[in-house]
Amino acid sequence: MVESYIGLGSNLGDRRKNIEKALELIKALPAVKIVKSSSLYESRPQGCPAGSPDFLNSVLKIKTSLPAPELLRQLQDIENKLGRKRTSQRNAPRGIDLDILLYGRQKINLPRLKIPHPRLKERAFVLKPLKEIAPRLIHSLAEEIPVISKIARMRQFIQEIKKQDKTIGFVPTMGYLHQGHLSLIKQAKKDCDICLLSVFVNPIQFGPQEDYKKYPRDLEQDRLLARSAGCDCVFYPEVKEMYPEDYLTYVEVDKISQGLCGRSRPGHFRGVTTVVNKLFNIVQPDIAYFGQKDYQQALVIKRMVSDLNMPLKIKVMPIIREADGLAMSSRNSYLNPQEREDAAVLEQSLCKAKRLIESGERDSAKIIAKIKEDIAAKDSANIDYVSIVNSKTLEELKTIRGDAVITLAVWFGKTRLIDNMTIRCL
Ligand code: AMP
């Protein structure tokens, strides 16, 4: 008998019932014994067409005497029995989806069957239920990627890489990784020999009333996700080593760090530039990767690197969004279902504003008023700011011209989200 893990997902019709029915049919298979099943987990659709409903997911541990291709055939039979229609549309909503995630320790690479499931380590909706029923398995998968915590050890590691004349791509993050972070890791791995990720919730960039303590953390999941995207090593420094008690030095970029988020979060960018500077000194990357999602942050860091003659390149990557347009963010996990639904208005209002500008409107005040009206229509929304600024200087524009960016910050309940869209007016 081989131990295998099966993923179950449904985002059409009565999702709970679909999963229960699939479970019954799997139980009835003569050569399959169910050992354990996880609870049900709700998750947002990933890589699905816009407007796709949320999924309900669960993972099963089974023992089976069936060879993997035969197990797959029998699972597909169950999908068909439960009325799954196979369409040409990729990731279309489905009543039931059954995947073999793992089959013993085997690696299988057939045209229609790849095991371990190629997206296994990339998908939080599988990792969470899998962790519930097989914590040791997750732990051993996570251990495939090295984590270094001590700064001296990290320096040694970097020296070894440099000795081999290898280039280093670096992705600084606060962890709780999502596809936005993974897009940076993938790009770093494409451009450089070695991709290094840092996971550090930096206390000095949070205000006293902000969410430092409750910021989501899950290193094990981060390791799996980072590995699946091609990361070679995770730097996970300790607060007490980054900021010993007698710490005194800070780095501050003037002017462009003062407006927008800098106004709402005093000291925030000083905390960001200080930590990024320290990380650059430790990791000595050739290229560092940032997301356009944090437009002001990327600009401030670029300026710091240029003003302080730091020997590296900064690459800014596009915003990765959920199926309904919401920019991915670790903080999205704070939102309740109503807030999550309301938050889609951010991208919708930005797109609408962009269309208005493309059709000739140049008066910032009018466009900002329109965006605010759309956002204010959502009960859970509370606007921090909406601005249209020059994309290089971040100075407010009364009349839109040249390269500009529409940028905003909005509270949904107790969660502050940011988003932006660049525009070019000739
Ligand atoms: P954080 O962990 O939120 O500090 O983000 C780490 C890096 O990932 C920053 O450079 C962010 O701009 C980038 N990032 C965060 N969310 C996204 C996203 N949705 N798309 C692309 N990059 C992102």
Residues whose N, C-alpha, C, O or C-beta is under 5 A from the ligand:
A	BS01	AMP	P172 T173 M174 G175 G180 H181 Y289 F290 G291 Q292 K293 D294 M317 P318 I319 I320 A327 M328 S329
